[in-house]
Structures are given as structure tokens and as C-alpha cells.
């Protein structure tokens, strides 16, 4: 059992060694990892509600995998609800903070592993009722992202929650397994960034210099081809702009893919086995004026 003084001392030491926390997590004795800023974590609320509504069992009976778990808030939240949870994170700075929070909260149903999400498998992790892939998928190159979708399909029993940035325009084309996908290449790090510099950029990729943002139609097509029986976009609860008016980003979306039994039709047998792709630009909700963030992304691409 930790005392208040021990928690505060170790918290301060971790901040000196690894930098401040990414998320504000409540610890015993009224201590918060970022001092209790009071900023609502609406993305967390959305994801927990989705799992609660669609997992077909109480969260306390679920086994949850949290990919790219950062310093652990989402994993800790599910564990506090009673779920058997594993958080996976590549960066040492994040994993050390996450393990500290787990230990002071005495969460025996929570495990953190320092690992690359490219390496996860059924053999090394087992199967899960729900997989949370929040804020990490769009930091991968296209082929790695495609393979991750296939891996998650193999590892999940019920649903994956994919919280992701999407490309608003089909600029770049990728072909894989005789399928084509469209999106935008995003630069993760400066061209001459060292491994040490990449490690310190906590909200960017661990090692790859560029990543691929799929368009909304291509991402839905990718999930469908992986075998998910139905795919949904979650609009509510909304992920607002951290307590400020308006959405966080118009290109930041949450998809839910369910792995269920394919229902065969009796009165329309020709529909059974039918697989169709969403055409590009068929699911755009964007205005005619791109966001300032997206303009910067396109400008970087034009300069390459």
C-alpha cells in the first residue's frame, strides 16, 4: 500500500525522468497525474459507452485489449469497471507511467506490455471481447495498417472500436491483395529526425517517417474485406473539443466493427454473398473548405 507522500514523490520523479503525463488520471488521496485539470475526456466516454452497449455482456465480464494505450487512461478506466484488460504501448516513457498508475490503484485485472502493435497476435495475447484502437491506427504506413485490421479480426470475439483520423480527399492509392485503397500520406517526423527525437514526440509514430490516412470509404471497405459482419460510425456520445464548443476535428471519426454471424436471407437469396465497395467521395461529410490542419497536411505533401 502506497502512502500519499510515496505516490506524490514517485509521480514527481517520473515526470522529471519521462516528462508530464498525456492524460489526467485520478490516483489515491486526491492526487491526479496532471493536477486535476477538469477537462472532460469525451473520447473516453464515447468508447466506453460503445463497448457497454454492444459487447453483449457487462464490461466487468469482458476481456479488453487497448492498443497504443499511451500512459494508460483508457485501460485503467476499463479495469476500474472490472474488465480483464491489457494495454499495449511501445514507448518506455508511456509504459512506465501506466505501470505506476496501475500499481498505486492496485488493479490486479490490468496488465501493461511494452510492445509494438505490429507484433500482436492471437498466439501472444489470446482473444478479446473488444479491442480498442484509439489514436494509433493512423500513425501506421498503409500495409501495416491493413495487416493490423486483419490481425484484430483474428483476435476479437465481438467488436473493435477504431478511433481514427481519415483523409478528406483520395490523393494517394495503395494496392494490396488485389484491392485498392485511397487516402493521404502524412509526415510523422522531420526528415532528419533521430530515434531519440522520435521517441520524444509522443503523439506521433514510434519509428516510421510517414503514415497513411485512409479515406472513409476505403477504411469501411478495408473493414468489410477483413470479414466484419457490420460496420458503424459512432456519432453519439460526441467527442467534443475538450470542453470547448464544436467537434474536435471533422476528420477524426469513431468506427465500430462487429464480428458476428452472417445472416443468410431466405426471400432474397441473390443478396447472399454480395460484397460491394463504397466508391470514393461517396461518404464525404466535409465542407468545401478544408480545415486549417488539413491544409497544412496538404501543403507538406506538395513540398515533398
Wavefront OBJ file of the C-alpha trace (Angstrom):
o trace
v 0.000 0.000 0.000
v 1.338 3.383 -1.034
v 1.171 6.415 1.215
v 0.174 9.808 -0.127
v 3.763 11.004 0.189
v 5.115 7.968 -1.692
v 2.674 8.428 -4.564
v 3.462 12.119 -4.918
v 7.208 11.514 -4.736
v 7.198 8.775 -7.386
v 4.850 10.814 -9.568
v 7.241 13.763 -9.419
v 10.237 11.535 -10.165
v 8.551 10.011 -13.209
v 7.697 13.480 -14.538
v 11.320 14.560 -14.178
v 12.590 11.458 -15.980
v 9.914 10.989 -18.654
v 8.015 14.275 -18.896
v 4.442 15.147 -18.000
v 1.523 12.742 -18.336
v -0.570 12.787 -21.505
v -3.801 12.170 -19.587
v -5.116 13.409 -16.263
v -5.701 10.236 -14.212
v -7.061 10.202 -10.645
v -4.891 8.362 -8.128
v -5.457 7.694 -4.400
v -5.522 10.521 -1.838
v -6.932 13.025 -4.341
v -3.747 13.072 -6.429
v -4.114 13.470 -10.202
v -1.374 12.830 -12.748
v -1.832 16.317 -14.251
v -3.235 18.069 -11.193
v -6.987 17.617 -11.853
v -7.415 19.997 -14.775
v -11.127 19.264 -15.014
v -11.024 18.738 -18.791
v -13.732 16.255 -19.888
v -12.361 13.212 -21.732
v -15.231 12.847 -24.201
v -13.397 10.363 -26.441
v -13.085 8.020 -23.459
v -16.777 8.445 -22.683
v -17.694 7.561 -26.251
v -15.549 4.421 -26.390
v -16.630 3.063 -23.005
v -20.286 3.624 -23.900
v -19.874 1.793 -27.216
v -18.360 -1.252 -25.505
v -21.038 -1.138 -22.799
v -23.827 -1.034 -25.403
v -22.505 -3.546 -27.936
v -20.375 -6.131 -26.138
v -23.403 -8.361 -25.335
v -22.174 -8.758 -21.761
v -21.330 -6.459 -18.831
v -17.969 -4.710 -19.111
v -16.950 -6.486 -15.911
v -17.142 -9.798 -17.788
v -15.198 -8.597 -20.845
v -11.593 -9.098 -21.842
v -10.331 -5.825 -23.362
v -7.234 -5.037 -25.458
v -6.180 -1.375 -25.598
v -3.717 -0.732 -28.437
v -1.376 2.244 -28.259
v -2.546 2.833 -24.700
v -0.243 5.822 -24.032
v 0.049 6.350 -20.267
v -2.940 4.161 -19.614
v -6.134 6.133 -19.019
v -8.414 4.055 -21.258
v -7.008 0.750 -19.962
v -7.359 1.947 -16.370
v -10.951 3.024 -16.984
v -11.953 -0.408 -18.294
v -10.097 -2.139 -15.459
v -11.906 0.032 -12.902
v -15.158 -1.206 -14.450
v -13.961 -4.753 -13.757
v -12.747 -5.799 -17.217
v -9.707 -8.034 -17.613
v -7.604 -5.539 -19.570
v -4.259 -5.453 -21.398
v -2.751 -2.160 -22.559
v -0.080 -2.241 -25.252
v 2.349 0.647 -25.712
v 5.711 0.894 -27.490
v 7.236 3.910 -25.760
v 9.076 3.391 -22.485
v 8.060 6.820 -21.161
v 4.375 5.963 -21.508
v 4.566 2.404 -20.247
v 6.462 3.366 -17.095
v 3.792 5.923 -16.216
v 0.997 3.464 -16.980
v 2.502 0.746 -14.776
v 2.925 3.242 -11.932
v -0.773 4.197 -12.064
v -1.816 0.539 -12.198
v 0.270 -0.287 -9.141
v -0.894 2.592 -6.949
v -4.509 1.838 -7.913
v -3.911 -1.860 -7.129
v -5.567 -3.042 -10.357
v -4.885 -6.786 -10.456
v -7.062 -7.218 -13.545
v -4.857 -4.861 -15.589
v -1.611 -5.600 -17.413
v 0.585 -3.273 -19.428
v 3.002 -4.606 -22.049
v 5.696 -2.668 -23.850
v 5.310 -3.965 -27.372
v 4.766 -2.862 -30.977
v 1.217 -3.223 -32.234
v 2.631 -4.673 -35.451
v 3.683 -7.712 -33.391
v 0.442 -8.557 -31.613
v -1.152 -11.937 -32.371
v -3.578 -14.497 -31.002
v -0.615 -16.673 -30.047
v 0.985 -13.986 -27.853
v -2.118 -12.240 -26.457
v -5.114 -14.523 -26.864
v -8.592 -13.396 -27.875
v -10.655 -10.473 -26.633
v -14.279 -9.427 -26.414
v -13.366 -5.900 -27.517
v -10.265 -4.264 -28.971
v -9.769 -0.519 -28.594
v -7.603 1.002 -31.334
v -7.733 4.678 -30.472
v -5.340 7.312 -31.753
v -2.780 4.882 -33.160
v -4.083 3.321 -36.399
v -3.468 6.448 -38.486
v 0.166 6.583 -37.352
v 0.965 3.445 -39.386
v 2.049 3.003 -43.015
v -0.699 1.628 -45.246
v 0.401 -2.028 -45.364
v 0.965 -2.170 -41.606
v -2.486 -0.686 -41.052
v -4.101 -3.206 -43.418
v -2.358 -6.078 -41.651
v -3.419 -4.722 -38.247
v -7.076 -4.808 -39.282
v -6.677 -8.465 -40.279
v -4.911 -9.247 -37.008
v -7.586 -7.546 -34.925
v -10.252 -9.539 -36.760
v -8.472 -12.761 -35.787
v -8.041 -11.641 -32.166
v -11.518 -10.324 -31.384
v -14.678 -12.193 -30.471
v -17.164 -9.356 -30.739
v -16.134 -5.799 -31.638
v -13.328 -3.385 -32.358
v -13.547 0.353 -31.740
v -11.418 2.256 -34.226
v -10.970 5.915 -33.302
v -9.096 7.367 -36.237
v -8.204 10.297 -38.458
v -9.285 9.939 -42.087
v -8.235 11.594 -45.322
v -10.799 14.031 -46.674
v -9.562 13.565 -50.246
v -8.384 10.437 -52.130
v -4.890 11.649 -53.042
v -2.716 8.534 -52.831
v -3.573 4.995 -53.989
v -2.400 1.779 -52.334
v -2.919 -1.712 -53.755
v -2.851 -4.824 -51.576
v -4.161 -8.340 -52.241
v -5.763 -7.155 -55.473
v -7.699 -4.455 -53.618
v -7.154 -0.728 -53.865
v -7.405 1.818 -51.087
v -7.195 5.589 -51.190
v -6.047 8.199 -48.747
v -3.327 10.679 -47.870
v 0.291 10.228 -46.825
v 1.026 12.108 -43.618
v 4.539 13.028 -42.491
v 5.126 11.925 -38.895
v 8.608 13.304 -38.224
v 11.073 15.779 -39.717
v 13.195 14.201 -42.422
v 16.391 14.007 -40.356
v 14.791 13.107 -37.004
v 16.873 10.780 -34.839
v 15.465 7.783 -32.963
v 15.741 9.769 -29.744
v 13.814 12.699 -31.229
v 11.083 10.352 -32.487
v 10.779 8.793 -29.033
v 10.097 12.205 -27.506
v 7.324 13.029 -29.999
v 4.681 11.142 -28.004
v 1.749 11.946 -30.288
v 3.431 10.706 -33.473
v 4.630 7.338 -34.767
v 7.288 5.371 -32.923
v 9.588 4.756 -35.881
v 8.052 5.217 -39.358
v 8.595 8.568 -41.054
v 5.225 8.661 -42.809
v 1.812 7.168 -42.207
v -1.297 6.612 -44.319
v -4.698 8.110 -43.584
v -7.428 6.130 -45.358
v -10.491 7.861 -46.738
v -13.775 7.000 -45.067
v -14.941 4.744 -47.967
v -11.577 2.935 -48.163
v -11.498 2.333 -44.419
v -15.013 0.884 -44.454
v -14.091 -1.287 -47.445
v -10.992 -2.493 -45.593
v -13.005 -3.494 -42.516
v -15.583 -5.238 -44.682
v -12.959 -7.221 -46.586
v -11.430 -8.333 -43.285
v -14.698 -10.123 -42.544
v -16.572 -7.907 -40.080
v -20.280 -8.553 -40.444
v -21.392 -4.951 -39.874
v -19.665 -1.576 -39.512
v -20.975 1.582 -37.862
v -19.842 5.137 -37.335
v -20.488 6.459 -33.834
v -21.913 9.980 -33.637
v -23.083 9.939 -30.037
v -21.691 10.308 -27.430
v -19.841 13.011 -29.327
v -16.101 13.606 -28.982
v -16.188 17.344 -28.441
v -13.268 19.734 -28.437
v -12.161 19.074 -24.853
v -14.932 21.112 -23.282
v -14.949 23.811 -25.957
v -17.789 24.324 -28.473
v -17.669 22.238 -31.647
v -16.193 18.890 -32.635
v -12.509 18.121 -32.141
v -11.722 17.648 -35.864
v -14.118 16.923 -38.745
v -11.691 14.227 -39.930
v -11.490 12.478 -36.522
v -14.044 9.658 -36.505
v -15.004 6.593 -34.497
v -15.938 3.359 -36.251
v -17.265 0.201 -34.646
v -16.822 -3.100 -36.475
v -18.785 -6.114 -35.260
v -17.706 -9.705 -35.781
v -20.947 -11.622 -35.986
v -22.580 -14.438 -37.856
v -23.546 -13.637 -41.437
v -27.323 -13.756 -41.667
v -28.440 -15.602 -44.807
v -31.575 -14.240 -46.477
v -34.425 -16.520 -47.453
v -36.564 -14.276 -49.648
v -33.628 -12.661 -51.494
v -31.002 -15.370 -51.985
v -29.207 -13.337 -54.657
v -28.173 -10.879 -51.927
v -26.332 -13.597 -50.001
v -22.597 -13.386 -50.510
v -22.875 -9.983 -52.191
v -19.864 -7.789 -51.457
v -19.715 -4.236 -52.756
v -17.193 -1.438 -52.308
v -18.081 2.086 -51.315
v -16.865 4.368 -54.136
v -14.521 7.204 -53.293
v -16.181 10.542 -52.406
v -19.448 8.695 -51.689
v -19.298 9.205 -47.906
v -17.834 12.669 -47.549
v -19.245 14.953 -44.884
v -16.571 17.591 -45.355
v -17.369 21.165 -46.269
v -15.942 22.741 -49.405
v -13.305 24.442 -47.243
v -10.718 22.091 -45.691
v -9.742 22.636 -42.069
v -6.563 24.603 -41.355
v -4.968 21.392 -40.050
v -5.779 19.592 -43.292
v -4.488 22.487 -45.390
v -1.155 22.224 -43.572
v -1.033 18.488 -44.282
v -1.642 19.007 -47.994
v 0.961 21.780 -48.093
v 3.563 19.449 -46.608
v 2.771 16.863 -49.275
v 3.095 19.389 -52.085
v 6.539 20.409 -50.831
v 7.857 16.836 -50.937
l 1 2 3 4 5 6 7 8 9 10 11 12 13 14 15 16 17 18 19 20 21 22 23 24 25 26 27 28 29 30 31 32 33 34 35 36 37 38 39 40 41 42 43 44 45 46 47 48 49 50 51 52 53 54 55 56 57 58 59 60 61 62 63 64 65 66 67 68 69 70 71 72 73 74 75 76 77 78 79 80 81 82 83 84 85 86 87 88 89 90 91 92 93 94 95 96 97 98 99 100 101 102 103 104 105 106 107 108 109 110 111 112 113 114 115 116 117 118 119 120 121 122 123 124 125 126 127 128 129 130 131 132 133 134 135 136 137 138 139 140 141 142 143 144 145 146 147 148 149 150 151 152 153 154 155 156 157 158 159 160 161 162 163 164 165 166 167 168 169 170 171 172 173 174 175 176 177 178 179 180 181 182 183 184 185 186 187 188 189 190 191 192 193 194 195 196 197 198 199 200 201 202 203 204 205 206 207 208 209 210 211 212 213 214 215 216 217 218 219 220 221 222 223 224 225 226 227 228 229 230 231 232 233 234 235 236 237 238 239 240 241 242 243 244 245 246 247 248 249 250 251 252 253 254 255 256 257 258 259 260 261 262 263 264 265 266 267 268 269 270 271 272 273 274 275 276 277 278 279 280 281 282 283 284 285 286 287 288 289 290 291 292 293 294 295 296 297 298 299 300 301 302 303 304
